[in-house]
Amino acid sequence: MLEQINKFIEYWWFRYLMVTELYIVEKWERVTMHVIILLLFLLVGYFNFSVLLPLASKLIRPAFDWRADPIHY
């Protein structure tokens, strides 16, 4: 099980290096690019949770009227 997980991670790490062409650069350049890419993903995630999620909530809530009292028959 652990061997399969390790092979899976190694495969996707190899693909990542090939697609970004980071396998041909020096170690310090590779680390710098990993940090920059990680920071970009973190910034996009922060933007999604701090801006887009509240905006979507404000747009969706009135459409479904979630705060309305249920109708009692």
C-alpha positions as CSV (number, residue, x, y, z in Angstrom):
1,M,0.0,0.0,0.0
2,L,2.7,2.5,1.0
3,E,4.7,1.5,-2.1
4,Q,1.8,2.2,-4.4
5,I,1.3,5.6,-2.7
6,N,5.0,6.4,-3.1
7,K,4.9,5.4,-6.8
8,F,1.9,7.5,-7.3
9,I,3.5,10.6,-5.8
10,E,6.8,10.0,-7.7
11,Y,4.9,9.7,-10.9
12,W,3.0,13.0,-10.4
13,W,6.1,14.8,-9.2
14,F,7.9,13.6,-12.3
15,R,5.0,14.9,-14.5
16,Y,5.1,18.2,-12.6
17,L,8.8,18.6,-13.2
18,M,8.4,17.7,-16.9
19,V,5.5,20.0,-17.6
20,T,7.1,23.0,-15.8
21,E,10.5,22.1,-17.3
22,L,12.0,22.5,-13.8
23,Y,14.1,19.3,-14.3
24,I,16.6,21.2,-16.4
25,V,17.3,24.1,-14.0
26,E,19.7,24.2,-11.1
27,K,18.6,23.3,-7.6
28,W,18.3,26.8,-6.2
29,E,16.2,27.9,-9.3
30,R,14.0,24.9,-8.8
31,V,13.4,25.7,-5.1
32,T,12.7,29.3,-5.9
33,M,10.1,28.4,-8.5
34,H,8.5,25.9,-6.1
35,V,8.2,28.6,-3.5
36,I,6.7,31.1,-6.1
37,I,4.2,28.5,-7.4
38,L,3.2,27.6,-3.8
39,L,2.7,31.3,-2.9
40,L,0.5,31.8,-6.0
41,F,-1.7,28.8,-5.1
42,L,-2.0,30.1,-1.5
43,L,-2.9,33.6,-2.8
44,V,-5.5,32.2,-5.1
45,G,-7.0,30.1,-2.3
46,Y,-7.0,33.1,0.1
47,F,-8.8,35.2,-2.6
48,N,-11.4,32.4,-3.2
49,F,-12.2,32.1,0.5
50,S,-12.1,35.8,1.4
51,V,-13.7,37.4,-1.7
52,L,-15.5,34.9,-3.9
53,L,-17.1,32.7,-1.2
54,P,-18.8,35.7,0.6
55,L,-19.8,37.1,-2.8
56,A,-21.3,33.9,-3.9
57,S,-23.1,33.5,-0.5
58,K,-24.6,37.0,-0.9
59,L,-25.8,36.2,-4.4
60,I,-27.2,32.7,-3.6
61,R,-28.9,33.4,-0.3
62,P,-31.6,35.7,-1.7
63,A,-32.3,33.4,-4.6
64,F,-33.1,30.4,-2.3
65,D,-34.3,32.6,0.6
66,W,-32.6,30.4,3.2
67,R,-33.5,32.7,6.1
68,A,-37.2,32.8,5.4
69,D,-39.5,31.2,7.9
70,P,-40.9,27.8,6.8
71,I,-44.5,27.8,5.8
72,H,-46.7,26.1,8.4
73,Y,-49.9,24.6,7.1
